[in-house]
């Protein structure tokens, strides 16, 4: 569970990291972000991977993203909300599909 609680320019943010090795980067076909949560307020939830926005809208999120934004080593996922909006996230996943 993650509760978006940090604030930046009026937005609430939470950041997570994950690592990928060279073999994983070479063989990944596509990625998907899945988020389940409850919204309070009118704003969107925004999801960025390595600084690239992959989703902006309301939960529930099922959004595919290109693998060229992934890198060997440390990758970051940022969840943020618009001002005066909170999301209580019950589940958030980054799924990578290999083939």
Secondary structure, DSSP 8 states (H G I E B T S, - for coil): -EE--EEETTEEEEEEEEEE-HHHHHHEEEEEEEEEEEEESS--EEEEETTEEEEEE-SSEEEEE-GGG--SEEEEEEEEE-TT-EEEEEEEEEEEEE-
